[in-house]
Amino acid sequence: MTPPQRKRRQPRPEHQPPLLPPTPPVPEKGGEDGDNKNPERLYVISGADGARAELDLVTLIVARADPPPSVTPEQAALLRLCLAPLSVAELSAYLNLPFSAMTALITELITAELVQARAPIVRQALPDRSLLEAVMHGLQKL
């Protein structure tokens, strides 16, 4: 088997213009513009009052109504996602917002009665005895 043959590049004559225009330098991360995230945005989302509902990562959120025109874009996105019950952790992942900002958004929507917070469904530690007996009798009849 022969190795692939490479074509050598010939230097471009000086009188020939470059093929692509030079690109502007990309700013390094860590400065004021940093990684293009605005930390003030989370403060605007979370509000200044600090009142928060008692929410857990597994608390289920369900929308009660369609988003009215007066809500913020984040709240409208949250209401559209919550047509079916979703946990706070799932909403946080879908909207790419931290848990603290999610609790602030959900608190505002709860006070406006646009969403309902439900405790997660907890399964019983042991199944019901009558159910087990019914299954056992059904299996014996087979």
N, C-alpha and C positions, 0 to 999 in steps of 0.2 A: 504494500500500500504506500502510495506516495503522499507526502505531506502537502497540505494546501499551499498553493503559490500565492504570495502576496504581491500586490502591485505597489511599486514605490511611488511616493508622491514627488512630483517635481515642484521646486520652488516657484511661486507665482511671480511673474515679472512685476517690477515696481510700478510700472505705468498702469497695470490692471487694477481696478477698484476691488475692494473686498466683496465677497459674495453676499454677506449679511451685514446689516448695519450693526455697529457696536451696541451691546445691551447696556442699560444703565446698571450701576453697581447695586447689588442687593444689600440693604442694611443688615448689619449683624444683629442677632437676637440679644436682648438684655438692655437695650437703650430705652428711651422714652416710648418709642413705637414698638420696641421689643418684639413679641410674637403676635402682634396685631390683635391682642385681646385688650379690652378696655376694662380695667378693674372698677371703674366708676359705674359701669353698666349693672353690675350685681347690686350695688347700693341702690340704684334707681329701681330695680326690680323688687328688692326686699323692703323698700320703704323705710321710713325713719321712726315709726312708732314702736316697733319691737314687740308688739303683741303677737304671740304665736299660738296656734292650736296644738293640742297634744297629739302629735303624729309620730308613728313609728315607721320604719322602712317597709313593713308588710301591711300597713293600713291600706285598705282598698278605697279608691276614689272613683265615684260614679257621677257623671254629669246629669243634672236635672233639666237643663234647657240648652238650646243652641246658643252660641256666643253672640251677645248683643254687640252692636257697633261701638259701644263705649269702652270695651275692655282693651287691654294692651295686647300686642301680638303674641306675647308669651302665654297670656291667659287664654286667648282664643285657640292657640295650638293645644294647650292643655285640655280645654273643653272638647275639642274635636277628637282628641285621643281617648277621652274618658267615656265614650259612648258605651263601651263595655268596661266592667270593673278592671282597673289596673292598680298595682301597688305603687306607693310613693317611689320606691327604688326603680321600678320600671319607667315611670314618668321622668325621673331624674336622668336616666340613661337615654331615653328617647329625645329629650329636649336638650341634653348636654348641659345641664345646670347642676350645681352642687345641691346637696340635701337641704342646706340652710335656706337657699333661695327658693327651693321647691316648697318648703314649709311656709314661707312668707306668701308665695303665690296662692297656695291652697287655702291659707287662712283668709286671705282677701276674698276668695271665691266662696268660701263657706259662709262668711259674714254677709255676702251678697246673695246667699241662698242659690247659687248657681251649681254647686256641687254638693255631694253628700259623702261624708267619710264614714266608712264601715270598718268595724274591727274584723280582722281576718277570721276565716272560718276555722275553728279549732276542732280537730277530730277527737273523739273520745279515746281515752287510753285503752279501754277494753270494749269490744263489741257487745251489743245487746244480747243477753242470754236467750231470749225468745227467738231472735233471728237465727242464732246458731242452732237451736233445737229444730227450727223449721227447715233449715238447710240439711241437717243431719237426717231428719225423717224423709225428706225428699230424696236424698241419696240412697237411703235404705229401700225405698220403694222401687228404685230402678232395678 
